[in-house]
Amino acid sequence: MFAVISRSDKTIGYGAVDTAGSGERTLSPALQKSFGAVDLVFTRREAGTEPRRVFQQGAMKVRFPGVEVGAPPEAVLLNLAGGLTGGDRLQFAIGLDQGSSAVITTQACERIYRSAGEDAVITGRIRVESAAHLEWLPQATILFNGGRLKRETHVELAKDATLLALECLIFGRTARGESVNSGALCDSWIIHREGELIHTECFALDGAIQSVLDKPSVLNGHCAMATLRYVAPDAQKRLDEMRTLLADCPEDSATVSAATAFNGMMIVRVIAPDGYRLNREIGRVLSGFRGQALPRVWLL
């Protein structure tokens, strides 16, 4: 499912440089870049859903923790590089065959470290066929000062497919007094249903990120945000249920949230002063909406 899943070794190695204008060419190490790819396809069998394709390459790996009997399988994605910086690339493809169901999450928060100029790039493709149900629940992405991330997620859904998709962003580690004074983020979602484009969105920041986040029309000084997308035949019917869950937040959560539904899709926004309170609120809301706790790898 990947047109290109690795780059030539020629791009990773040593470059010749002129030392002190002497005309002599010496070798200096080029910065090595990280690459990883995962391709998962789940199918429905008599005993339930099981993976029929598991491909992993480079820095990306996948593990399947044990689940209760009758529960859909969980896949946990790992980035062995421990984070991303400029020039690093990750790719993932998730496919659910007809009638199957699965939960996909990540082992830990993805960290986007300071870049020397290039973007870290994450490209994802999700396919959910008829009567299939996918829960895409990765842990948060943390953008550090000077980090640069370009991420695109493309989704293809059947008419009666169900997708519950979460994306959380944390800008710096507030417990350490960090802020993101510079950097870049371009985070895009493109969703097609039955071949028709039903949703496209791009959240883009560049330059003085913290000053933009401080604006009342953006995050009003908050440093963490989450978007929950629920695309399903019953999305609009469950809007009141979601709004009730959001309204029941504890008084000390300091979060702000809202939900809307249209065209068979529900979109929920949550912002919080820090990653801890965002995760706690997301865990509470999603547990209530799903009727079960988040995957055990989540640290709440």
DOVO-655205 format. One line per field, with one value per residue: x, y, z of N, C-alpha, C in turn; residue in one letter. Coordinates in nm, 3 decimals, decimal comma. Example, Ala and Ser with C-alpha at 12.3 -4.5 7.8 and 13.67 -1.06 7.14 Angstrom:
% DOVO-655205
n.x = c(1,319;1,285)
n.y = c(-0,569;-0,225)
n.z = c(0,780;0,708)
ca.x = c(1,230;1,367)
ca.y = c(-0,450;-0,106)
ca.z = c(0,780;0,714)
c.x = c(1,320;1,290)
c.y = c(-0,330;0,003)
c.z = c(0,780;0,787)
code = c(A;S)
***
This chain:
% DOVO-655205
n.x = c(0,081;0,216;0,364;0,630;0,845;1,085;1,391;1,670;1,987;2,181;2,110;2,170;2,447;2,772;2,890;3,083;3,304;3,455;3,740;3,831;3,870;4,071;4,056;4,065;3,878;3,697;3,544;3,244;3,013;2,676;2,356;2,167;1,848;1,528;1,311;0,996;0,742;0,413;0,173;-0,142;-0,401;-0,723;-0,950;-1,270;-1,340;-1,486;-1,448;-1,416;-1,268;-0,951;-0,602;-0,506;-0,301;0,016;0,251;0,565;0,820;1,149;1,166;0,913;0,696;0,460;0,243;0,035;-0,158;-0,308;-0,664;-0,998;-1,211;-1,403;-1,382;-1,284;-0,973;-0,673;-0,429;-0,106;0,090;0,437;0,705;1,026;1,230;1,192;1,093;1,051;1,230;1,345;1,316;1,267;1,050;0,732;0,502;0,175;-0,074;-0,401;-0,637;-0,970;-1,154;-1,477;-1,727;-1,552;-1,372;-1,168;-0,924;-0,694;-0,398;-0,128;0,198;0,304;0,316;0,373;0,668;0,778;1,066;1,305;1,387;1,631;1,549;1,406;1,082;0,933;0,757;0,445;0,244;-0,072;-0,306;-0,636;-0,872;-1,202;-1,430;-1,763;-1,995;-1,792;-1,587;-1,385;-1,164;-0,959;-0,721;-0,478;-0,216;-0,126;0,031;0,327;0,451;0,759;0,953;1,064;1,011;0,897;0,626;0,459;0,162;-0,056;-0,370;-0,554;-0,874;-1,091;-1,417;-1,682;-2,039;-2,189;-1,997;-1,808;-1,624;-1,424;-1,223;-0,938;-0,738;-0,482;-0,310;-0,029;0,134;0,445;0,591;0,421;0,459;0,727;0,763;0,778;0,738;0,614;0,776;0,860;0,834;0,658;0,348;0,142;-0,144;-0,349;-0,670;-0,848;-1,143;-1,325;-1,640;-1,793;-1,659;-1,707;-1,609;-1,637;-1,536;-1,281;-0,993;-0,752;-0,519;-0,308;-0,002;0,261;0,580;0,576;0,442;0,334;0,232;0,022;-0,141;-0,219;-0,419;-0,765;-0,937;-0,816;-0,659;-0,682;-0,475;-0,447;-0,269;-0,306;-0,491;-0,768;-0,919;-1,203;-1,337;-1,628;-1,760;-2,036;-2,336;-2,510;-2,426;-2,533;-2,755;-2,639;-2,544;-2,657;-2,604;-2,323;-2,288;-2,398;-2,214;-1,985;-2,072;-2,073;-1,825;-1,564;-1,536;-1,277;-1,144;-1,088;-1,121;-1,236;-1,500;-1,681;-1,937;-2,050;-2,270;-2,320;-2,420;-2,389;-2,173;-1,988;-1,820;-1,593;-1,446;-1,189;-1,021;-0,745;-0,560;-0,319;-0,138;-0,191;-0,446;-0,594;-0,570;-0,692;-0,957;-1,026;-1,004;-1,214;-1,444;-1,432;-1,438;-1,697;-1,846;-1,773;-1,839;-1,657;-1,325;-1,032;-0,766;-0,523;-0,259;-0,263;-0,167;-0,310)
n.y = c(-0,120;0,109;0,347;0,423;0,291;0,311;0,497;0,558;0,426;0,600;0,849;0,862;0,901;1,001;1,327;1,523;1,783;2,104;2,193;2,473;2,622;2,505;2,357;2,088;1,789;1,657;1,401;1,440;1,355;1,306;1,404;1,149;1,024;0,929;0,661;0,503;0,252;0,119;-0,125;-0,236;-0,474;-0,576;-0,849;-1,017;-1,312;-1,634;-1,660;-1,400;-1,070;-1,054;-0,987;-0,984;-0,896;-0,788;-0,558;-0,420;-0,178;-0,043;0,221;0,192;-0,020;-0,280;-0,403;-0,653;-0,648;-0,863;-0,906;-0,896;-1,182;-1,188;-0,916;-0,650;-0,671;-0,510;-0,292;-0,175;0,088;0,154;0,383;0,338;0,517;0,705;0,960;1,246;1,445;1,712;1,609;1,341;1,059;0,907;0,648;0,519;0,270;0,168;-0,082;-0,200;-0,478;-0,582;-0,581;-0,611;-0,516;-0,300;-0,164;0,094;0,220;0,406;0,347;0,548;0,907;1,093;1,263;1,572;1,706;1,982;2,123;2,147;2,276;2,127;1,961;1,724;1,442;1,287;1,048;0,919;0,658;0,549;0,295;0,191;-0,054;-0,173;-0,194;-0,212;-0,124;0,110;0,226;0,484;0,575;0,726;0,824;1,152;1,408;1,577;1,891;2,037;2,333;2,493;2,273;2,105;1,994;1,810;1,666;1,436;1,285;1,052;0,935;0,672;0,574;0,333;0,355;0,272;0,243;0,282;0,524;0,624;0,872;1,013;1,296;1,447;1,736;1,876;2,158;2,204;2,125;2,201;2,159;2,188;2,446;2,509;2,663;2,706;2,891;2,915;2,747;2,500;2,377;2,166;2,017;1,788;1,657;1,446;1,327;1,083;0,949;0,676;0,748;1,019;1,343;1,442;1,577;1,801;1,933;2,158;2,232;2,481;2,625;2,861;2,990;3,227;3,052;3,038;3,296;3,298;3,092;3,214;3,388;3,481;3,371;3,139;2,930;3,069;3,106;2,851;2,535;2,286;2,066;1,887;1,696;1,522;1,297;1,156;0,946;0,805;0,607;0,672;0,916;1,183;1,133;1,077;1,310;1,468;1,298;1,311;1,585;1,598;1,443;1,607;1,833;1,745;1,775;1,782;2,044;2,136;2,089;2,280;2,285;2,355;2,291;2,170;2,047;1,939;1,830;1,699;1,598;1,316;1,303;1,369;1,623;1,700;1,934;1,995;2,193;2,259;2,368;2,228;1,923;1,715;1,769;1,771;1,502;1,370;1,464;1,380;1,104;1,060;1,145;0,989;0,730;0,724;0,763;0,547;0,340;0,194;0,170;0,353;0,216;0,015;0,103;0,374;0,645;0,777)
n.z = c(0,000;0,008;-0,196;-0,198;0,029;0,148;0,152;-0,068;0,023;-0,042;0,038;0,299;0,476;0,403;0,326;0,096;0,187;0,152;0,319;0,493;0,260;0,109;-0,115;-0,096;-0,053;0,203;0,410;0,585;0,840;0,740;0,863;0,998;0,905;1,030;0,942;0,908;0,866;0,869;0,788;0,816;0,795;0,872;0,906;0,897;1,067;1,156;1,431;1,506;1,461;1,304;1,234;0,892;0,742;0,828;0,821;0,881;0,908;0,943;1,178;1,280;1,458;1,546;1,795;1,951;2,210;2,463;2,473;2,612;2,580;2,290;2,251;2,025;1,839;1,958;1,835;1,887;1,802;1,762;1,779;1,737;1,725;1,916;1,891;1,669;1,432;1,215;0,878;0,934;0,870;0,884;0,798;0,779;0,722;0,752;0,726;0,721;0,660;0,532;0,782;0,997;1,302;1,499;1,728;1,731;1,865;2,024;2,167;2,325;2,378;2,080;1,999;1,882;1,799;1,813;1,499;1,237;1,016;0,821;0,773;0,994;0,880;0,868;0,728;0,674;0,593;0,594;0,568;0,573;0,541;0,443;0,712;0,897;1,183;1,316;1,565;1,607;1,810;1,897;2,127;2,254;2,047;2,102;2,056;2,048;2,127;1,836;1,682;1,384;1,202;0,955;0,883;0,737;0,706;0,540;0,467;0,378;0,358;0,376;0,312;0,537;0,730;1,038;1,208;1,470;1,562;1,707;1,773;1,949;2,055;2,208;2,318;2,397;2,723;2,988;3,260;3,291;3,237;2,967;2,645;2,311;2,115;1,857;1,539;1,337;1,220;1,035;1,004;0,865;0,775;0,561;0,452;0,284;0,188;0,048;-0,184;-0,201;-0,109;0,218;0,432;0,505;0,654;0,780;1,015;1,075;1,173;1,193;1,260;1,514;1,729;1,995;2,041;1,865;1,967;2,202;2,131;2,164;1,973;1,899;2,094;2,325;2,511;2,617;2,619;2,513;2,304;2,159;1,901;1,818;1,596;1,482;1,265;1,141;1,089;1,299;1,396;1,418;1,579;1,820;1,921;2,133;2,347;2,356;2,413;2,668;2,810;2,785;2,926;3,185;3,304;3,555;3,802;3,842;3,607;3,413;3,142;2,806;2,588;2,297;2,076;1,756;1,492;1,166;0,840;0,880;1,056;1,352;1,526;1,776;1,992;2,224;2,458;2,676;2,969;2,994;2,910;3,092;3,207;2,974;2,880;3,094;3,075;2,815;2,849;3,029;2,881;2,643;2,750;2,855;2,619;2,459;2,622;2,761;2,905;2,797;2,586;2,763;2,747;2,754;2,957;3,223)
ca.x = c(0,000;0,305;0,433;0,772;0,849;1,217;1,473;1,799;2,095;2,267;2,071;2,214;2,588;2,871;2,899;3,216;3,308;3,582;3,787;3,910;3,898;4,196;4,031;4,060;3,746;3,699;3,414;3,183;2,890;2,546;2,262;2,083;1,706;1,451;1,198;0,920;0,616;0,328;0,056;-0,225;-0,533;-0,799;-1,060;-1,364;-1,347;-1,594;-1,417;-1,406;-1,174;-0,810;-0,521;-0,467;-0,175;0,094;0,378;0,633;0,953;1,225;1,145;0,776;0,661;0,324;0,224;-0,105;-0,179;-0,424;-0,790;-1,099;-1,277;-1,513;-1,349;-1,207;-0,829;-0,603;-0,295;-0,032;0,200;0,556;0,811;1,147;1,322;1,172;1,048;1,080;1,285;1,340;1,357;1,216;0,923;0,656;0,385;0,092;-0,195;-0,490;-0,751;-1,065;-1,242;-1,619;-1,775;-1,447;-1,360;-1,036;-0,882;-0,553;-0,346;0,018;0,259;0,333;0,300;0,473;0,739;0,834;1,174;1,356;1,435;1,729;1,487;1,311;0,966;0,904;0,639;0,367;0,138;-0,156;-0,422;-0,729;-0,981;-1,299;-1,532;-1,902;-2,027;-1,670;-1,583;-1,246;-1,136;-0,822;-0,706;-0,337;-0,187;-0,105;0,154;0,385;0,537;0,856;0,996;1,147;0,970;0,823;0,553;0,357;0,092;-0,177;-0,443;-0,655;-0,970;-1,191;-1,519;-1,805;-2,155;-2,233;-1,880;-1,799;-1,488;-1,404;-1,083;-0,893;-0,606;-0,450;-0,188;0,020;0,239;0,542;0,562;0,393;0,514;0,866;0,764;0,812;0,642;0,658;0,789;0,881;0,811;0,557;0,257;0,039;-0,210;-0,463;-0,757;-0,930;-1,231;-1,419;-1,735;-1,845;-1,592;-1,743;-1,541;-1,734;-1,471;-1,138;-0,956;-0,608;-0,482;-0,173;0,064;0,399;0,647;0,559;0,324;0,273;0,154;-0,103;-0,222;-0,271;-0,533;-0,895;-1,001;-0,744;-0,669;-0,701;-0,370;-0,434;-0,153;-0,338;-0,619;-0,803;-1,031;-1,262;-1,426;-1,709;-1,833;-2,113;-2,477;-2,583;-2,348;-2,618;-2,843;-2,563;-2,491;-2,701;-2,529;-2,189;-2,295;-2,421;-2,085;-1,898;-2,122;-2,053;-1,683;-1,538;-1,515;-1,135;-1,081;-1,045;-1,127;-1,345;-1,533;-1,803;-1,961;-2,149;-2,291;-2,378;-2,387;-2,343;-2,042;-1,981;-1,687;-1,582;-1,322;-1,160;-0,894;-0,711;-0,437;-0,200;-0,162;-0,249;-0,590;-0,655;-0,580;-0,792;-1,090;-1,048;-1,028;-1,349;-1,546;-1,429;-1,483;-1,842;-1,903;-1,746;-1,890;-1,544;-1,207;-0,935;-0,665;-0,444;-0,130;-0,280;-0,129;-0,400)
ca.y = c(0,000;0,224;0,364;0,419;0,262;0,342;0,581;0,500;0,443;0,710;0,972;0,853;0,864;1,107;1,424;1,582;1,925;2,171;2,241;2,598;2,674;2,451;2,283;1,946;1,741;1,559;1,347;1,474;1,276;1,368;1,367;1,036;1,047;0,812;0,624;0,389;0,227;0,009;-0,151;-0,335;-0,502;-0,667;-0,914;-1,085;-1,458;-1,688;-1,635;-1,256;-0,999;-1,084;-0,925;-1,070;-0,842;-0,710;-0,518;-0,317;-0,149;0,066;0,262;0,164;-0,157;-0,295;-0,512;-0,684;-0,693;-0,947;-0,839;-0,986;-1,266;-1,121;-0,775;-0,633;-0,667;-0,383;-0,282;-0,065;0,130;0,202;0,450;0,304;0,630;0,783;1,095;1,286;1,577;1,750;1,509;1,208;1,029;0,788;0,619;0,409;0,238;0,082;-0,126;-0,290;-0,544;-0,579;-0,641;-0,625;-0,406;-0,296;-0,044;0,125;0,324;0,415;0,311;0,668;1,031;1,119;1,387;1,642;1,784;2,096;2,090;2,239;2,343;2,040;1,912;1,582;1,414;1,167;1,029;0,806;0,622;0,465;0,242;0,117;-0,103;-0,182;-0,251;-0,222;-0,025;0,139;0,329;0,534;0,644;0,744;0,920;1,289;1,454;1,691;1,975;2,112;2,459;2,472;2,155;2,125;1,872;1,807;1,538;1,422;1,160;1,035;0,833;0,623;0,503;0,287;0,433;0,232;0,221;0,366;0,567;0,711;0,911;1,113;1,358;1,540;1,813;1,946;2,252;2,217;2,061;2,312;2,130;2,234;2,586;2,523;2,718;2,689;3,026;2,907;2,614;2,493;2,263;2,159;1,890;1,782;1,541;1,443;1,211;1,050;0,843;0,628;0,822;1,162;1,420;1,493;1,659;1,830;2,034;2,176;2,320;2,522;2,731;2,878;3,105;3,251;2,970;3,070;3,419;3,264;3,015;3,303;3,465;3,426;3,296;3,013;2,852;3,161;3,084;2,710;2,472;2,149;2,060;1,757;1,688;1,389;1,285;1,034;0,936;0,682;0,628;0,729;1,028;1,295;1,091;1,069;1,443;1,506;1,215;1,368;1,715;1,571;1,401;1,724;1,924;1,687;1,779;1,829;2,188;2,168;2,046;2,401;2,260;2,415;2,192;2,188;1,940;1,964;1,714;1,731;1,508;1,186;1,315;1,451;1,676;1,749;2,005;2,014;2,260;2,251;2,443;2,145;1,789;1,629;1,790;1,728;1,356;1,328;1,492;1,292;0,971;1,057;1,157;0,874;0,612;0,729;0,751;0,412;0,241;0,119;0,252;0,362;0,109;0,018;0,170;0,516;0,681;0,884)
ca.z = c(0,000;0,004;-0,324;-0,164;0,171;0,202;0,065;-0,105;0,120;-0,086;0,105;0,438;0,475;0,421;0,219;0,083;0,217;0,134;0,448;0,500;0,127;0,056;-0,237;-0,064;-0,016;0,311;0,441;0,714;0,852;0,718;0,968;0,961;0,922;1,069;0,856;0,957;0,798;0,916;0,704;0,885;0,740;0,956;0,837;0,984;1,063;1,240;1,572;1,529;1,376;1,322;1,128;0,781;0,690;0,924;0,762;0,960;0,854;1,002;1,317;1,325;1,489;1,596;1,890;1,973;2,348;2,485;2,503;2,663;2,480;2,222;2,225;1,902;1,863;1,973;1,777;1,947;1,716;1,833;1,705;1,811;1,723;2,037;1,857;1,532;1,408;1,074;0,780;0,968;0,804;0,922;0,716;0,827;0,648;0,830;0,647;0,783;0,565;0,563;0,906;1,098;1,398;1,560;1,800;1,705;1,952;2,022;2,295;2,403;2,303;1,976;2,031;1,767;1,855;1,736;1,365;1,177;0,901;0,750;0,845;1,017;0,799;0,899;0,628;0,710;0,511;0,666;0,484;0,653;0,448;0,487;0,843;0,978;1,291;1,355;1,663;1,591;1,937;1,934;2,232;2,205;1,984;2,174;1,972;2,126;2,068;1,718;1,608;1,260;1,168;0,851;0,898;0,655;0,727;0,436;0,511;0,282;0,433;0,313;0,356;0,670;0,815;1,157;1,245;1,585;1,543;1,803;1,759;2,057;2,038;2,326;2,277;2,505;2,851;3,078;3,393;3,291;3,198;2,825;2,549;2,173;2,061;1,713;1,485;1,232;1,225;0,932;1,038;0,772;0,765;0,439;0,468;0,178;0,215;-0,080;-0,288;-0,196;-0,005;0,316;0,535;0,492;0,753;0,799;1,125;1,037;1,248;1,147;1,317;1,658;1,760;2,123;2,030;1,797;2,061;2,305;2,081;2,207;1,864;1,876;2,217;2,438;2,608;2,652;2,554;2,471;2,233;2,102;1,808;1,807;1,480;1,483;1,138;1,156;1,058;1,413;1,449;1,456;1,687;1,945;1,955;2,268;2,440;2,368;2,480;2,810;2,865;2,794;3,028;3,318;3,340;3,691;3,811;3,840;3,482;3,341;2,998;2,729;2,486;2,220;1,980;1,653;1,404;1,035;0,729;0,927;1,121;1,472;1,555;1,914;2,024;2,366;2,485;2,818;3,001;2,985;2,861;3,195;3,217;2,849;2,881;3,193;3,022;2,700;2,902;3,088;2,777;2,553;2,824;2,860;2,485;2,410;2,716;2,815;2,926;2,688;2,591;2,886;2,730;2,786;3,093;3,267)
c.x = c(0,085;0,374;0,583;0,780;0,988;1,292;1,606;1,902;2,187;2,233;2,115;2,360;2,677;2,872;3,038;3,209;3,449;3,625;3,874;3,949;4,022;4,179;4,026;3,920;3,759;3,557;3,367;3,050;2,765;2,451;2,172;1,938;1,636;1,337;1,128;0,789;0,546;0,209;-0,022;-0,358;-0,600;-0,915;-1,147;-1,362;-1,463;-1,572;-1,409;-1,306;-1,031;-0,731;-0,491;-0,342;-0,110;0,230;0,438;0,775;1,018;1,188;1,007;0,755;0,517;0,319;0,075;-0,123;-0,304;-0,547;-0,888;-1,164;-1,397;-1,486;-1,272;-1,058;-0,778;-0,466;-0,228;0,086;0,313;0,648;0,940;1,249;1,304;1,125;1,089;1,143;1,289;1,394;1,312;1,079;0,863;0,537;0,307;-0,029;-0,275;-0,608;-0,839;-1,157;-1,386;-1,651;-1,673;-1,447;-1,223;-1,016;-0,732;-0,510;-0,195;0,072;0,277;0,301;0,409;0,535;0,802;0,937;1,219;1,416;1,536;1,671;1,385;1,192;0,983;0,769;0,575;0,253;0,059;-0,271;-0,506;-0,842;-1,072;-1,414;-1,668;-1,916;-1,905;-1,664;-1,437;-1,244;-0,987;-0,795;-0,559;-0,325;-0,140;0,027;0,201;0,480;0,627;0,893;1,092;1,110;0,889;0,758;0,455;0,292;-0,036;-0,239;-0,557;-0,743;-1,067;-1,290;-1,629;-1,923;-2,194;-2,116;-1,883;-1,653;-1,497;-1,257;-1,048;-0,757;-0,589;-0,317;-0,154;0,139;0,332;0,498;0,546;0,449;0,659;0,877;0,798;0,700;0,700;0,660;0,813;0,858;0,706;0,476;0,158;-0,025;-0,341;-0,537;-0,842;-1,011;-1,326;-1,513;-1,802;-1,787;-1,619;-1,669;-1,645;-1,669;-1,325;-1,105;-0,805;-0,585;-0,335;-0,125;0,207;0,457;0,628;0,433;0,256;0,187;0,022;-0,195;-0,285;-0,394;-0,665;-0,962;-0,931;-0,757;-0,681;-0,601;-0,355;-0,320;-0,181;-0,476;-0,642;-0,920;-1,075;-1,359;-1,497;-1,795;-1,904;-2,259;-2,555;-2,516;-2,438;-2,712;-2,771;-2,507;-2,531;-2,628;-2,390;-2,192;-2,320;-2,291;-1,992;-1,941;-2,097;-1,907;-1,666;-1,505;-1,368;-1,067;-1,026;-1,043;-1,246;-1,374;-1,663;-1,815;-2,067;-2,160;-2,360;-2,337;-2,329;-2,209;-2,055;-1,837;-1,690;-1,447;-1,309;-1,027;-0,873;-0,583;-0,310;-0,239;-0,226;-0,400;-0,662;-0,674;-0,686;-0,934;-1,123;-1,078;-1,169;-1,457;-1,549;-1,474;-1,635;-1,906;-1,888;-1,809;-1,782;-1,423;-1,120;-0,837;-0,569;-0,310;-0,140;-0,243;-0,212;-0,382)
c.y = c(0,127;0,230;0,357;0,396;0,278;0,425;0,514;0,524;0,558;0,840;0,973;0,812;0,984;1,198;1,485;1,732;1,980;2,227;2,364;2,649;2,620;2,380;2,133;1,908;1,634;1,513;1,393;1,401;1,359;1,320;1,255;1,065;0,916;0,789;0,503;0,376;0,108;-0,002;-0,265;-0,351;-0,605;-0,725;-0,988;-1,235;-1,504;-1,656;-1,486;-1,194;-1,040;-1,017;-1,026;-1,017;-0,758;-0,682;-0,408;-0,300;-0,035;0,093;0,227;0,014;-0,160;-0,416;-0,529;-0,736;-0,781;-0,864;-0,943;-1,065;-1,191;-0,975;-0,764;-0,629;-0,525;-0,393;-0,158;-0,034;0,188;0,272;0,430;0,416;0,720;0,925;1,127;1,424;1,601;1,643;1,368;1,187;0,900;0,773;0,507;0,393;0,138;0,046;-0,221;-0,347;-0,542;-0,652;-0,655;-0,505;-0,414;-0,163;-0,026;0,237;0,327;0,389;0,432;0,790;1,041;1,255;1,444;1,741;1,896;2,049;2,194;2,309;2,259;2,005;1,764;1,556;1,283;1,159;0,904;0,785;0,521;0,424;0,157;0,076;-0,122;-0,255;-0,272;-0,106;-0,008;0,249;0,363;0,626;0,659;0,839;1,051;1,306;1,578;1,765;2,058;2,241;2,433;2,350;2,190;1,992;1,898;1,670;1,541;1,285;1,154;0,916;0,802;0,536;0,451;0,363;0,401;0,197;0,317;0,396;0,659;0,746;1,028;1,166;1,460;1,608;1,886;2,031;2,277;2,144;2,169;2,286;2,174;2,379;2,610;2,592;2,703;2,827;3,028;2,764;2,618;2,366;2,275;2,021;1,882;1,649;1,554;1,314;1,200;0,939;0,805;0,709;0,971;1,229;1,478;1,582;1,678;1,946;2,038;2,276;2,356;2,639;2,740;3,002;3,114;3,181;3,013;3,195;3,395;3,188;3,104;3,382;3,400;3,340;3,163;2,928;2,938;3,134;2,941;2,648;2,330;2,148;1,920;1,775;1,543;1,389;1,151;1,034;0,801;0,710;0,693;0,853;1,142;1,260;1,092;1,204;1,484;1,425;1,272;1,500;1,699;1,528;1,520;1,818;1,874;1,691;1,831;1,978;2,226;2,133;2,162;2,380;2,332;2,320;2,227;2,074;1,984;1,840;1,759;1,623;1,375;1,188;1,406;1,496;1,739;1,817;2,018;2,087;2,262;2,328;2,362;2,005;1,698;1,644;1,755;1,577;1,306;1,350;1,401;1,150;0,958;1,056;1,033;0,745;0,608;0,706;0,610;0,305;0,152;0,211;0,255;0,245;0,126;0,089;0,321;0,539;0,801;0,910)
c.z = c(0,000;-0,132;-0,303;-0,014;0,230;0,101;0,037;0,003;0,082;-0,015;0,251;0,437;0,494;0,299;0,214;0,107;0,199;0,269;0,431;0,363;0,064;-0,076;-0,214;-0,017;0,092;0,341;0,578;0,723;0,824;0,827;0,920;0,994;0,955;0,971;0,915;0,884;0,860;0,824;0,769;0,813;0,830;0,877;0,938;0,961;1,153;1,387;1,605;1,434;1,407;1,210;1,018;0,711;0,799;0,862;0,850;0,909;0,930;1,146;1,369;1,344;1,538;1,688;1,916;2,116;2,358;2,520;2,556;2,550;2,422;2,191;2,094;1,932;1,879;1,907;1,836;1,856;1,799;1,735;1,784;1,811;1,845;2,013;1,715;1,530;1,258;0,981;0,811;0,904;0,858;0,828;0,782;0,737;0,730;0,741;0,726;0,676;0,616;0,694;1,016;1,193;1,464;1,631;1,775;1,798;1,939;2,162;2,384;2,319;2,196;2,003;1,905;1,818;1,761;1,604;1,319;1,054;0,827;0,839;0,879;0,948;0,843;0,799;0,663;0,613;0,587;0,572;0,571;0,562;0,517;0,621;0,931;1,076;1,335;1,460;1,653;1,709;1,977;2,053;2,170;2,132;2,059;2,080;2,062;2,053;1,952;1,637;1,484;1,220;1,055;0,855;0,814;0,683;0,626;0,474;0,400;0,359;0,342;0,375;0,498;0,762;0,934;1,186;1,365;1,588;1,635;1,762;1,870;2,028;2,167;2,284;2,396;2,631;2,956;3,218;3,405;3,245;3,052;2,748;2,410;2,107;1,911;1,668;1,377;1,248;1,111;0,944;0,959;0,784;0,640;0,444;0,348;0,225;0,084;-0,196;-0,290;-0,081;0,090;0,422;0,500;0,585;0,765;0,910;1,106;1,122;1,198;1,212;1,468;1,706;1,890;2,115;1,957;1,892;2,167;2,260;2,125;2,100;1,835;2,003;2,342;2,550;2,655;2,570;2,506;2,407;2,178;2,007;1,798;1,690;1,487;1,358;1,138;1,121;1,172;1,471;1,498;1,570;1,821;1,990;2,097;2,374;2,463;2,443;2,630;2,878;2,883;2,906;3,169;3,363;3,482;3,692;3,799;3,708;3,401;3,190;2,936;2,613;2,415;2,120;1,880;1,565;1,277;0,938;0,776;0,997;1,243;1,492;1,694;1,931;2,175;2,377;2,636;2,844;2,982;2,942;2,964;3,201;3,087;2,847;2,979;3,140;2,903;2,748;2,958;2,979;2,688;2,624;2,831;2,724;2,430;2,498;2,773;2,825;2,801;2,696;2,708;2,870;2,756;2,931;3,136;3,416)
code = c(M;F;A;V;I;S;R;S;D;K;T;I;G;Y;G;A;V;D;T;A;G;S;G;E;R;T;L;S;P;A;L;Q;K;S;F;G;A;V;D;L;V;F;T;R;R;E;A;G;T;E;P;R;R;V;F;Q;Q;G;A;M;K;V;R;F;P;G;V;E;V;G;A;P;P;E;A;V;L;L;N;L;A;G;G;L;T;G;G;D;R;L;Q;F;A;I;G;L;D;Q;G;S;S;A;V;I;T;T;Q;A;C;E;R;I;Y;R;S;A;G;E;D;A;V;I;T;G;R;I;R;V;E;S;A;A;H;L;E;W;L;P;Q;A;T;I;L;F;N;G;G;R;L;K;R;E;T;H;V;E;L;A;K;D;A;T;L;L;A;L;E;C;L;I;F;G;R;T;A;R;G;E;S;V;N;S;G;A;L;C;D;S;W;I;I;H;R;E;G;E;L;I;H;T;E;C;F;A;L;D;G;A;I;Q;S;V;L;D;K;P;S;V;L;N;G;H;C;A;M;A;T;L;R;Y;V;A;P;D;A;Q;K;R;L;D;E;M;R;T;L;L;A;D;C;P;E;D;S;A;T;V;S;A;A;T;A;F;N;G;M;M;I;V;R;V;I;A;P;D;G;Y;R;L;N;R;E;I;G;R;V;L;S;G;F;R;G;Q;A;L;P;R;V;W;L;L)
***
